[in-house]
Amino acid sequence: MRTALVYFNNEPCIGRGAGYIASIILEAGHPLDFYDTNYISMDDLVAKVNAGSYDLLLMSASTIFWKQVQKLLALVNKSNSLKILLGGIHATIIREKAFSECPTLDYLCIGE
């Protein structure tokens, strides 16, 4: 399963949770492209996700990045085969709002 993991970030560090998820995907033998928004522009991110032929788009975001999540989802070419999952504190706390504001989301990861 070809996977893109987008970590919404504005600091030169990666949260442990995103690192754990990435290592599990790689250990299971799936190809993974990891995108940290501290190091890639939104335009480049959209281009890479749309060109990547991914089966799964994983995103981890806190509430301060919610507008960026919405922007990315509005610009991603969602095919029938692409599944989109959002995790992080925003998904955990505001789950109903997440689905209503981003209808292209398929799944939320709630909690740790």
All heavy atoms as an XYZ file, in Angstrom:
867
protein
N       0.849     -1.168      0.000
C       0.000      0.000      0.000
C       0.898      1.235      0.000
O       1.647      1.468      0.943
C      -0.901     -0.019      1.239
C      -1.806      1.162      1.323
S      -2.928      1.160      2.742
C      -3.676     -0.436      2.626
N       0.837      2.024     -1.039
C       1.656      3.245     -1.154
C       1.051      4.337     -0.281
O      -0.112      4.696     -0.440
C       1.709      3.681     -2.611
C       2.663      4.810     -2.824
C       3.596      4.547     -4.007
N       4.715      5.462     -3.899
C       4.767      6.613     -4.539
N       3.807      6.983     -5.336
N       5.813      7.404     -4.385
N       1.858      4.862      0.637
C       1.354      5.780      1.660
C       2.111      7.098      1.664
O       3.339      7.121      1.557
C       1.474      5.126      3.052
O       0.781      3.878      3.041
C       0.905      6.010      4.130
N       1.355      8.186      1.824
C       1.932      9.509      2.069
C       1.544      9.904      3.485
O       0.377      9.830      3.859
C       1.392     10.533      1.079
N       2.515     10.308      4.276
C       2.268     10.777      5.636
C       2.641     12.254      5.693
O       3.786     12.622      5.437
C       3.090      9.976      6.644
C       3.074     10.441      8.101
C       1.658     10.544      8.653
C       3.908      9.512      8.967
N       1.646     13.094      5.982
C       1.868     14.535      6.072
C       1.828     14.927      7.541
O       0.837     14.704      8.229
C       0.796     15.321      5.284
C       1.024     16.823      5.439
C       0.810     14.916      3.816
N       2.932     15.499      7.991
C       3.045     15.971      9.364
C       2.989     17.487      9.335
O       3.918     18.146      8.853
C       4.352     15.473      9.976
C       4.577     15.921     11.391
C       3.741     15.483     12.414
C       5.629     16.763     11.717
C       3.949     15.896     13.725
C       5.847     17.172     13.022
C       5.000     16.731     14.015
O       5.209     17.139     15.308
N       1.888     18.055      9.792
C       1.724     19.508      9.815
C       2.547     20.058     10.969
O       2.342     19.675     12.125
C       0.246     19.885      9.939
C      -0.509     19.639      8.669
C      -1.068     18.406      8.409
C      -0.625     20.640      7.727
C      -1.753     18.173      7.228
C      -1.307     20.421      6.539
C      -1.872     19.178      6.288
N       3.473     20.957     10.632
C       4.501     21.340     11.581
C       4.996     22.744     11.246
O       4.963     23.153     10.095
C       5.643     20.320     11.459
C       6.734     20.507     12.468
O       6.552     21.112     13.515
N       7.899     19.982     12.159
N       5.482     23.459     12.236
C       6.115     24.760     11.982
C       7.402     24.918     12.789
O       7.841     26.021     13.043
C       5.145     25.912     12.254
C       4.648     25.948     13.685
O       5.054     25.139     14.515
N       3.764     26.879     13.980
N       8.005     23.809     13.185
C       9.254     23.825     13.938
C      10.217     22.795     13.349
O       9.785     21.833     12.731
C       8.991     23.491     15.404
C       8.108     24.507     16.104
C       7.910     24.186     17.574
O       8.673     23.369     18.122
O       7.003     24.768     18.158
N      11.507     22.953     13.570
C      12.473     21.995     13.008
C      12.591     20.716     13.838
O      13.676     20.299     14.219
C      13.782     22.789     12.996
C      13.628     23.735     14.141
C      12.163     24.103     14.181
N      11.476     20.100     14.129
C      11.476     18.829     14.858
C      10.242     18.033     14.456
O       9.277     18.590     13.942
C      11.487     19.053     16.365
S      10.006     19.884     16.963
N      10.282     16.735     14.680
C       9.162     15.871     14.348
C       8.658     15.245     15.633
O       9.440     14.736     16.438
C       9.585     14.765     13.359
C      10.006     15.400     12.039
C       8.468     13.766     13.143
C      10.577     14.432     11.051
N       7.358     15.258     15.822
C       6.765     14.627     16.992
C       6.982     13.122     16.973
O       7.056     12.504     15.916
N       7.098     12.555     18.132
C       7.335     11.112     18.219
C       6.220     10.298     17.594
O       6.466      9.272     16.988
C       7.546     10.698     19.671
C       8.899     11.077     20.178
C       9.090     10.553     21.552
N       8.281     11.400     22.439
C       8.348     11.388     23.744
N       9.161     10.557     24.329
N       7.614     12.184     24.464
N       4.973     10.765     17.738
C       3.849     10.015     17.190
C       3.980      9.789     15.699
O       3.793      8.681     15.194
N       4.324     10.831     14.960
C       4.495     10.711     13.510
C       5.657      9.773     13.187
O       5.586      8.972     12.247
C       4.725     12.081     12.885
N       6.709      9.855     13.967
C       7.843      8.954     13.773
C       7.471      7.500     14.021
O       7.891      6.602     13.282
N       6.673      7.245     15.054
C       6.215      5.880     15.334
C       5.378      5.342     14.179
O       5.561      4.199     13.740
C       5.374      5.830     16.612
C       6.118      6.116     17.891
C       5.475      6.720     18.963
C       7.459      5.789     18.048
C       6.137      6.990     20.147
C       8.128      6.059     19.223
C       7.466      6.657     20.280
O       8.119      6.922     21.448
N       4.462      6.162     13.691
C       3.594      5.734     12.587
C       4.439      5.419     11.352
O       4.243      4.398     10.685
C       2.530      6.800     12.263
C       1.597      7.024     13.449
C       1.752      6.451     11.003
C       0.782      5.824     13.852
N       5.377      6.300     11.029
C       6.237      6.083      9.868
C       7.023      4.781      9.999
O       7.113      4.002      9.040
C       7.191      7.272      9.688
N       7.572      4.514     11.177
C       8.369      3.298     11.350
C       7.513      2.039     11.240
O       7.953      1.031     10.673
C       9.120      3.316     12.681
O       8.240      3.223     13.776
N       6.286      2.084     11.723
C       5.394      0.925     11.623
C       5.050      0.641     10.161
O       5.040     -0.521      9.731
C       4.117      1.152     12.464
C       4.475      1.109     13.949
C       3.034      0.133     12.128
C       3.376      1.612     14.860
N       4.774      1.684      9.394
C       4.455      1.517      7.974
C       5.643      0.909      7.236
O       5.492     -0.037      6.450
C       4.049      2.869      7.353
C       2.712      3.329      7.938
C       3.966      2.772      5.824
C       2.364      4.769      7.627
N       6.827      1.432      7.502
C       8.024      0.920      6.839
C       8.343     -0.511      7.268
O       8.702     -1.346      6.428
C       9.214      1.842      7.114
C       9.127      3.219      6.453
C      10.235      4.130      6.974
C       9.181      3.101      4.939
N       8.201     -0.817      8.547
C       8.454     -2.179      9.028
C       7.495     -3.189      8.415
O       7.846     -4.352      8.232
C       8.364     -2.238     10.553
C       9.579     -1.680     11.250
C       9.475     -1.761     12.767
O       8.617     -2.493     13.288
O      10.272     -1.075     13.424
N       6.286     -2.742      8.081
C       5.306     -3.631      7.450
C       5.595     -3.820      5.957
O       4.907     -4.585      5.282
C       3.896     -3.081      7.643
N       6.607     -3.111      5.448
C       7.020     -3.294      4.065
C       6.306     -2.415      3.050
O       6.409     -2.654      1.850
N       5.617     -1.390      3.534
C       4.901     -0.498      2.615
C       5.777      0.686      2.237
O       6.474      1.239      3.088
C       3.606      0.018      3.259
C       2.657     -1.061      3.630
N       1.945     -1.778      2.701
C       2.302     -1.563      4.837
C       1.190     -2.667      3.310
N       1.387     -2.562      4.612
N       5.727      1.117      0.974
C       6.457      2.331      0.605
C       5.828      3.562      1.261
O       4.603      3.650      1.357
C       6.318      2.400     -0.915
C       5.370      1.343     -1.321
C       5.066      0.489     -0.143
N       6.668      4.473      1.727
C       6.190      5.647      2.460
C       6.926      6.888      1.988
O       8.154      6.891      1.878
C       6.433      5.466      3.964
C       6.170      6.690      4.842
C       4.666      6.964      4.937
C       6.762      6.509      6.220
N       6.163      7.938      1.723
C       6.723      9.268      1.513
C       6.277     10.117      2.684
O       5.080     10.207      2.977
C       6.231      9.869      0.197
C       6.788      9.145     -1.017
O       7.894      8.566     -0.920
O       6.117      9.145     -2.063
N       7.247     10.728      3.372
C       6.978     11.522      4.562
C       7.162     12.991      4.219
O       8.215     13.390      3.719
C       7.938     11.126      5.691
C       7.643     11.788      7.000
C       6.836     11.160      7.926
C       8.184     13.024      7.313
C       6.561     11.758      9.147
C       7.915     13.634      8.521
C       7.098     12.996      9.441
N       6.129     13.799      4.469
C       6.172     15.223      4.169
C       5.958     16.015      5.453
O       4.931     15.880      6.103
C       5.095     15.599      3.146
C       5.218     14.846      1.846
C       4.307     13.851      1.506
C       6.257     15.123      0.956
C       4.420     13.155      0.313
C       6.380     14.434     -0.235
C       5.460     13.452     -0.550
O       5.580     12.772     -1.727
N       6.929     16.848      5.786
C       6.871     17.718      6.957
C       6.615     19.128      6.445
O       7.430     19.668      5.673
C       8.199     17.626      7.702
C       8.265     18.447      8.964
O       7.622     19.521      9.020
O       8.968     18.043      9.898
N       5.518     19.739      6.846
C       5.149     21.045      6.301
C       6.082     22.167      6.726
O       5.977     23.269      6.211
C       3.690     21.412      6.646
O       3.542     21.492      8.068
C       2.719     20.413      6.058
N       7.003     21.891      7.635
C       8.021     22.892      7.958
C       9.055     22.981      6.837
O       9.757     23.968      6.729
C       8.711     22.552      9.277
C       9.551     23.698      9.804
O       9.079     24.823      9.917
N      10.802     23.419     10.110
N       9.126     21.933      5.992
C      10.153     21.857      4.963
C       9.608     21.797      3.543
O      10.386     21.705      2.596
C      11.044     20.640      5.212
C      11.745     20.720      6.538
C      11.280     19.987      7.633
C      12.847     21.542      6.709
C      11.919     20.081      8.864
C      13.489     21.636      7.935
C      13.020     20.899      9.005
O      13.645     20.996     10.214
N       8.292     21.826      3.372
C       7.709     21.770      2.038
C       6.558     22.779      1.969
O       5.775     22.896      2.912
C       7.229     20.338      1.684
C       6.794     20.253      0.221
C       6.138     19.860      2.625
C       6.559     18.810     -0.251
N       6.475     23.477      0.865
C       5.394     24.457      0.698
C       4.081     23.727      0.401
O       4.083     22.580     -0.045
C       5.711     25.418     -0.449
O       5.600     24.744     -1.694
N       2.977     24.408      0.628
C       1.671     23.807      0.354
C       1.539     23.470     -1.130
O       1.037     22.407     -1.485
C       0.539     24.732      0.805
C      -0.846     24.167      0.580
S      -1.216     22.619      1.455
C      -1.383     23.196      3.128
N       2.014     24.350     -2.008
C       1.929     24.083     -3.445
C       2.712     22.833     -3.825
O       2.227     21.986     -4.588
C       2.441     25.282     -4.255
C       1.512     26.478     -4.177
O       0.313     26.298     -3.847
O       1.975     27.601     -4.448
N       3.930     22.694     -3.298
C       4.734     21.506     -3.589
C       4.109     20.253     -2.983
O       4.136     19.183     -3.602
C       6.160     21.676     -3.074
C       6.968     22.676     -3.889
O       6.543     23.014     -5.019
O       8.018     23.126     -3.392
N       3.557     20.383     -1.798
C       2.907     19.248     -1.146
C       1.719     18.754     -1.969
O       1.595     17.556     -2.221
C       2.457     19.635      0.262
C       1.704     18.579      1.060
C       2.534     17.312      1.229
C       1.292     19.146      2.409
N       0.879     19.667     -2.405
C      -0.281     19.300     -3.226
C       0.186     18.609     -4.503
O      -0.356     17.573     -4.895
C      -1.145     20.536     -3.544
C      -2.182     20.230     -4.610
C      -1.814     21.051     -2.274
N       1.201     19.163     -5.152
C       1.712     18.570     -6.391
C       2.233     17.153     -6.157
O       1.947     16.242     -6.940
C       2.810     19.454     -6.984
N       2.976     16.958     -5.068
C       3.533     15.627     -4.779
C       2.437     14.618     -4.430
O       2.461     13.479     -4.879
C       4.572     15.709     -3.675
C       5.849     16.368     -4.134
C       6.933     16.279     -3.098
C       8.209     16.891     -3.582
N       8.920     16.094     -4.569
N       1.462     15.038     -3.635
C       0.379     14.118     -3.264
C      -0.449     13.764     -4.494
O      -0.778     12.599     -4.710
C      -0.500     14.712     -2.144
C      -1.749     13.892     -1.935
C       0.299     14.800     -0.842
N      -0.754     14.743     -5.319
C      -1.566     14.477     -6.507
C      -0.825     13.640     -7.545
O      -1.448     12.907     -8.304
C      -2.065     15.782     -7.129
C      -3.216     16.369     -6.352
O      -3.921     15.670     -5.628
N      -3.415     17.665     -6.478
N       0.499     13.725     -7.580
C       1.282     12.970     -8.551
C       1.729     11.612     -8.018
O       2.254     10.796     -8.772
C       2.507     13.773     -8.968
N       1.494     11.364     -6.729
C       2.075     10.190     -6.095
C       1.362      8.873     -6.273
O       1.895      7.831     -5.912
N       0.177      8.852     -6.795
C      -0.594      7.607     -6.940
C      -0.661      6.831     -5.630
O      -0.357      5.644     -5.573
C      -0.008      6.726     -8.046
O      -0.014      7.407     -9.263
N      -1.013      7.514     -4.571
C      -1.065      6.901     -3.242
C      -2.367      6.134     -3.026
O      -3.402      6.479     -3.582
C      -0.933      7.975     -2.158
C       0.403      8.664     -2.168
C       0.524      9.971     -2.607
C       1.548      7.999     -1.750
C       1.758     10.608     -2.626
C       2.783      8.625     -1.769
C       2.883      9.923     -2.201
O       4.105     10.538     -2.223
N      -2.280      5.113     -2.181
C      -3.453      4.377     -1.729
C      -3.988      4.982     -0.437
O      -5.174      4.888     -0.148
C      -3.097      2.901     -1.470
C      -2.549      2.234     -2.703
O      -3.253      2.229     -3.732
O      -1.407      1.741     -2.652
N      -3.087      5.576      0.352
C      -3.438      6.090      1.668
C      -2.737      7.419      1.911
O      -1.532      7.541      1.691
C      -3.022      5.077      2.741
C      -3.351      5.374      4.187
C      -4.855      5.506      4.401
C      -2.795      4.275      5.087
N      -3.512      8.401      2.345
C      -2.973      9.697      2.759
C      -3.237      9.833      4.249
O      -4.392      9.900      4.679
C      -3.636     10.840      1.984
C      -3.308     12.265      2.438
C      -1.811     12.552      2.359
C      -4.103     13.277      1.619
N      -2.163      9.834      5.028
C      -2.259      9.998      6.480
C      -1.829     11.413      6.823
O      -0.855     11.924      6.264
C      -1.323      9.026      7.199
C      -1.504      7.545      6.929
C      -0.420      6.751      7.650
C      -2.868      7.097      7.378
N      -2.549     12.034      7.739
C      -2.195     13.380      8.179
C      -2.249     13.431      9.698
O      -3.146     12.863     10.309
C      -3.169     14.403      7.609
C      -3.173     14.475      6.106
S      -4.411     15.613      5.490
C      -5.892     14.813      6.047
N      -1.286     14.132     10.273
C      -1.268     14.369     11.704
C      -1.236     15.871     11.912
O      -0.358     16.553     11.375
C      -0.033     13.726     12.331
O       0.025     14.022     13.708
N      -2.230     16.387     12.659
C      -2.308     17.834     12.814
C      -2.921     18.228     14.143
O      -3.853     17.602     14.624
C      -3.136     18.444     11.684
N      -2.382     19.300     14.694
C      -3.013     19.918     15.850
C      -3.991     20.972     15.328
O      -4.028     21.284     14.139
C      -1.967     20.544     16.771
O      -1.240     21.528     16.069
N      -4.766     21.541     16.214
C      -5.821     22.468     15.825
C      -5.271     23.713     15.124
O      -5.922     24.243     14.220
C      -6.662     22.850     17.059
O      -7.195     21.646     17.618
C      -7.800     23.767     16.692
N      -4.080     24.163     15.476
C      -3.551     25.372     14.828
C      -3.306     25.174     13.335
O      -3.202     26.140     12.589
C      -2.265     25.895     15.512
C      -1.131     24.900     15.410
C      -2.530     26.289     16.934
C       0.218     25.457     15.837
N      -3.245     23.934     12.881
C      -3.025     23.637     11.467
C      -4.307     23.248     10.736
O      -4.271     22.828      9.589
C      -1.991     22.523     11.308
C      -0.639     22.904     11.815
C      -0.145     22.344     12.980
C       0.129     23.834     11.138
C       1.099     22.700     13.453
C       1.383     24.200     11.608
C       1.862     23.635     12.777
N      -5.468     23.391     11.380
C      -6.722     22.938     10.798
C      -7.003     23.582      9.439
O      -7.437     22.915      8.506
C      -7.874     23.148     11.760
C      -9.179     22.644     11.226
C     -10.322     23.363     11.055
C      -9.483     21.319     10.795
N     -11.313     22.563     10.535
C     -10.818     21.297     10.366
C      -8.758     20.134     10.712
C     -11.444     20.172      9.862
C      -9.373     19.001     10.213
C     -10.692     19.014      9.809
N      -6.758     24.864      9.299
C      -6.999     25.547      8.013
C      -6.097     24.976      6.920
O      -6.522     24.835      5.769
C      -6.791     27.058      8.138
C      -7.812     27.736      9.016
C      -9.196     27.648      8.403
C     -10.201     28.389      9.270
N     -11.565     28.097      8.907
N      -4.862     24.617      7.263
C      -3.963     24.003      6.282
C      -4.451     22.611      5.877
O      -4.345     22.229      4.717
C      -2.547     23.925      6.828
C      -1.865     25.267      6.907
C      -0.456     25.137      7.431
O      -0.230     24.573      8.499
N       0.498     25.664      6.691
N      -4.966     21.855      6.840
C      -5.544     20.541      6.530
C      -6.691     20.711      5.542
O      -6.770     20.008      4.527
C      -6.042     19.824      7.810
C      -6.871     18.596      7.466
C      -4.873     19.461      8.718
N      -7.588     21.649      5.830
C      -8.723     21.895      4.947
C      -8.259     22.301      3.550
O      -8.814     21.838      2.550
C      -9.620     22.988      5.532
C     -10.382     22.536      6.756
C     -11.199     23.663      7.337
O     -10.649     24.679      7.771
N     -12.504     23.496      7.341
N      -7.249     23.149      3.480
C      -6.732     23.585      2.189
C      -6.161     22.406      1.402
O      -6.452     22.243      0.215
C      -5.664     24.660      2.376
C      -5.110     25.201      1.079
C      -4.116     26.313      1.320
C      -3.589     26.833     -0.017
N      -2.616     27.908      0.167
N      -5.357     21.577      2.064
C      -4.781     20.409      1.391
C      -5.889     19.493      0.873
O      -5.863     19.071     -0.281
C      -3.851     19.645      2.328
C      -3.260     18.346      1.762
C      -2.405     18.630      0.534
C      -2.467     17.608      2.823
N      -6.869     19.214      1.719
C      -7.940     18.301      1.304
C      -8.773     18.876      0.162
O      -9.271     18.126     -0.681
C      -8.829     17.946      2.490
C      -8.162     17.054      3.531
C      -9.098     16.796      4.691
C      -7.701     15.742      2.912
N      -8.913     20.180      0.113
C      -9.665     20.801     -0.982
C      -8.909     20.695     -2.307
O      -9.534     20.700     -3.374
C      -9.950     22.261     -0.660
N      -7.581     20.564     -2.241
C      -6.765     20.546     -3.449
C      -6.299     19.154     -3.873
O      -5.774     18.988     -4.970
C      -5.549     21.455     -3.260
C      -5.880     22.933     -3.038
C      -4.627     23.699     -2.635
C      -6.518     23.534     -4.272
N      -6.490     18.164     -3.022
C      -6.069     16.801     -3.347
C      -7.079     16.173     -4.304
O      -8.287     16.277     -4.101
C      -5.943     15.944     -2.060
C      -5.873     14.464     -2.375
C      -4.728     16.369     -1.270
N      -6.554     15.537     -5.342
C      -7.416     14.808     -6.273
C      -7.787     13.477     -5.633
O      -6.989     12.552     -5.609
C      -6.695     14.564     -7.601
C      -6.371     15.853     -8.316
O      -7.091     16.835     -8.204
N      -5.280     15.855     -9.054
N      -8.988     13.401     -5.095
C      -9.422     12.196     -4.373
C     -10.017     11.200     -5.351
O     -11.082     11.408     -5.895
C     -10.452     12.559     -3.303
C     -11.021     11.343     -2.581
C     -10.725     11.403     -1.132
C     -11.557     10.475     -0.295
N     -11.423      9.083     -0.480
N      -9.302     10.127     -5.576
C      -9.831      9.049     -6.399
C     -10.574      8.079     -5.492
O     -10.493      8.158     -4.265
C      -8.687      8.321     -7.108
O      -7.873      7.657     -6.152
N     -11.280      7.167     -6.094
C     -12.015      6.175     -5.308
C     -11.081      5.289     -4.498
O     -11.449      4.792     -3.443
C     -12.895      5.321     -6.215
C     -14.062      6.099     -6.757
O     -14.497      7.080     -6.161
N     -14.568      5.678     -7.896
N      -9.871      5.083     -4.990
C      -8.950      4.195     -4.287
C      -8.174      4.883     -3.171
O      -7.631      4.217     -2.296
C      -7.971      3.562     -5.279
O      -7.200      4.575     -5.884
N      -8.097      6.220     -3.170
C      -7.359      6.938     -2.136
C      -8.191      7.044     -0.863
O      -9.295      7.563     -0.881
C      -6.985      8.348     -2.612
C      -6.252      9.217     -1.583
C      -4.865      8.648     -1.285
C      -6.150     10.646     -2.067
N      -7.640      6.542      0.220
C      -8.270      6.679      1.531
C      -7.497      7.737      2.313
O      -6.269      7.785      2.267
C      -8.261      5.352      2.298
C      -9.029      4.256      1.597
C     -10.480      4.647      1.422
C     -11.254      3.578      0.686
N     -12.496      4.046      0.124
N      -8.242      8.581      3.047
C      -7.637      9.685      3.787
C      -7.957      9.546      5.268
O      -9.120      9.411      5.645
C      -8.137     11.043      3.259
C      -7.791     11.191      1.774
C      -7.538     12.183      4.066
C      -8.339     12.442      1.132
N      -6.893      9.584      6.081
C      -7.025      9.448      7.529
C      -6.369     10.649      8.199
O      -5.263     11.036      7.829
C      -6.336      8.165      7.989
C      -6.409      7.856      9.471
C      -6.551      6.364      9.680
C      -5.221      8.378     10.228
N      -7.064     11.224      9.177
C      -6.531     12.330      9.968
C      -6.376     11.888     11.413
O      -7.300     11.328     11.996
C      -7.470     13.542      9.903
C      -7.120     14.717     10.829
C      -5.813     15.375     10.396
C      -8.251     15.738     10.852
N      -5.205     12.124     11.963
C      -4.962     11.863     13.368
C      -4.397     13.113     14.020
O      -4.178     14.124     13.371
N      -4.169     13.025     15.304
C      -3.638     14.165     16.039
C      -4.688     14.709     16.997
O      -5.812     14.223     17.077
N      -4.313     15.732     17.697
C      -5.171     16.273     18.748
C      -6.469     16.842     18.187
O      -7.532     16.720     18.801
C      -4.406     17.302     19.612
C      -5.178     17.656     20.868
C      -4.077     18.551     18.810
C      -5.297     16.533     21.855
N      -6.425     17.447     17.016
C      -7.647     18.025     16.448
C      -8.668     16.934     16.147
O      -9.848     17.081     16.460
C      -7.350     18.827     15.184
C      -8.521     19.619     14.704
N      -8.849     20.841     15.242
C      -9.453     19.353     13.769
C      -9.947     21.297     14.637
N     -10.313     20.412     13.742
N      -8.219     15.853     15.558
C      -9.131     14.741     15.253
C      -9.741     14.166     16.520
O     -10.913     13.777     16.541
C      -8.385     13.648     14.490
N      -8.967     14.126     17.584
C      -9.441     13.556     18.845
C     -10.466     14.449     19.526
O     -11.498     13.976     19.993
C      -8.241     13.317     19.792
O      -7.359     12.377     19.166
C      -8.704     12.779     21.130
N     -10.211     15.745     19.539
C     -11.066     16.654     20.299
C     -12.301     17.113     19.524
O     -13.382     17.239     20.081
C     -10.249     17.872     20.768
C      -9.194     17.412     21.767
C     -11.135     18.932     21.377
C      -8.247     18.470     22.219
N     -12.151     17.357     18.243
C     -13.240     17.954     17.471
C     -13.644     17.007     16.334
O     -13.721     17.383     15.180
C     -12.821     19.341     16.920
C     -12.208     20.179     18.033
C     -14.015     20.081     16.336
C     -11.641     21.496     17.587
N     -13.915     15.770     16.664
C     -14.137     14.756     15.630
C     -15.344     15.025     14.756
O     -15.279     14.858     13.547
C     -14.191     13.371     16.248
C     -15.289     13.208     17.284
C     -15.169     11.904     18.016
N     -14.221     12.101     19.105
C     -14.068     11.299     20.115
N     -14.774     10.217     20.197
N     -13.204     11.559     21.053
N     -16.488     15.408     15.321
C     -17.685     15.629     14.509
C     -17.478     16.794     13.542
O     -17.866     16.727     12.380
C     -18.918     15.906     15.381
C     -19.334     14.741     16.245
C     -18.545     14.637     17.550
O     -17.829     15.604     17.924
O     -18.623     13.572     18.184
N     -16.850     17.846     14.008
C     -16.586     19.009     13.179
C     -15.613     18.660     12.051
O     -15.739     19.160     10.935
C     -16.030     20.140     14.044
C     -15.906     21.449     13.325
C     -15.472     22.550     14.279
C     -15.404     23.879     13.564
N     -14.957     24.951     14.429
N     -14.666     17.803     12.335
C     -13.685     17.421     11.318
C     -14.370     16.795     10.115
O     -14.100     17.165      8.970
C     -12.660     16.458     11.913
N     -15.278     15.865     10.343
C     -15.973     15.213      9.229
C     -16.906     16.181      8.508
O     -17.019     16.149      7.290
C     -16.779     14.006      9.704
C     -15.972     12.744      9.784
C     -15.886     12.040     10.965
C     -15.311     12.244      8.675
C     -15.158     10.868     11.049
C     -14.567     11.081      8.738
C     -14.491     10.387      9.924
N     -17.586     17.049      9.245
C     -18.524     17.955      8.591
C     -17.793     19.015      7.759
O     -18.299     19.451      6.731
C     -19.446     18.621      9.613
O     -18.731     19.508     10.444
N     -16.610     19.434      8.182
C     -15.872     20.457      7.451
C     -14.978     19.888      6.347
O     -14.549     20.628      5.466
C     -15.033     21.293      8.417
C     -15.882     22.151      9.336
C     -15.069     23.033     10.255
O     -13.825     22.928     10.268
O     -15.686     23.839     10.968
N     -14.701     18.606      6.405
C     -13.856     17.957      5.385
C     -14.494     16.638      4.966
O     -14.105     15.569      5.439
C     -12.456     17.712      5.931
S     -11.531     19.210      6.237
N     -15.463     16.702      4.083
C     -16.187     15.487      3.703
C     -15.331     14.455      2.963
O     -15.744     13.296      2.842
C     -17.324     15.999      2.822
C     -16.914     17.350      2.384
C     -15.992     17.886      3.430
N     -14.142     14.828      2.500
C     -13.293     13.840      1.828
C     -12.545     12.937      2.808
O     -11.946     11.951      2.395
C     -12.269     14.523      0.896
O     -11.480     15.426      1.653
C     -12.967     15.251     -0.238
N     -12.590     13.267      4.099
C     -11.960     12.394      5.099
C     -12.698     11.062      5.140
O     -13.920     11.011      5.129
C     -12.048     13.021      6.497
C     -11.044     14.101      6.836
C     -11.388     14.723      8.200
C      -9.642     13.562      6.840
N     -11.932     10.000      5.188
C     -12.524      8.666      5.331
C     -12.477      8.175      6.761
O     -13.388      7.484      7.210
C     -11.783      7.657      4.422
C     -11.973      7.969      2.957
O     -13.129      7.983      2.500
O     -10.960      8.229      2.277
N     -11.391      8.507      7.464
C     -11.193      7.997      8.817
C     -10.564      9.046      9.708
O      -9.819      9.907      9.253
C     -10.249      6.777      8.821
C     -10.652      5.671      7.894
C     -10.029      5.518      6.658
C     -11.664      4.790      8.249
C     -10.392      4.494      5.800
C     -12.033      3.771      7.394
C     -11.395      3.622      6.178
O     -11.769      2.618      5.328
N     -10.855      8.945     11.006
C     -10.165      9.715     12.033
C      -9.506      8.734     12.979
O     -10.089      7.708     13.316
C     -11.140     10.579     12.830
C     -11.831     11.732     12.123
C     -12.806     12.415     13.062
C     -10.831     12.729     11.598
N      -8.312      9.057     13.432
C      -7.652      8.279     14.463
C      -7.849      9.053     15.766
O      -7.365     10.173     15.910
C      -6.163      8.131     14.140
S      -5.297      7.171     15.381
N      -8.565      8.469     16.688
C      -8.925      9.117     17.945
C      -8.010      8.617     19.056
O      -7.890      7.406     19.273
C     -10.405      8.831     18.311
C     -11.330      9.188     17.160
C     -10.796      9.519     19.594
C     -11.297     10.636     16.735
N      -7.393      9.541     19.767
C      -6.544      9.170     20.901
C      -5.163      8.751     20.456
O      -4.740      8.967     19.331
N      -4.472      8.118     21.381
C      -3.076      7.702     21.122
C      -3.003      6.507     20.223
O      -3.556      5.523     20.336
C      -2.382      7.413     22.459
C      -2.159      8.655     23.281
C      -1.193      9.645     22.637
O      -0.185      9.225     22.060
O      -1.469     10.834     22.701
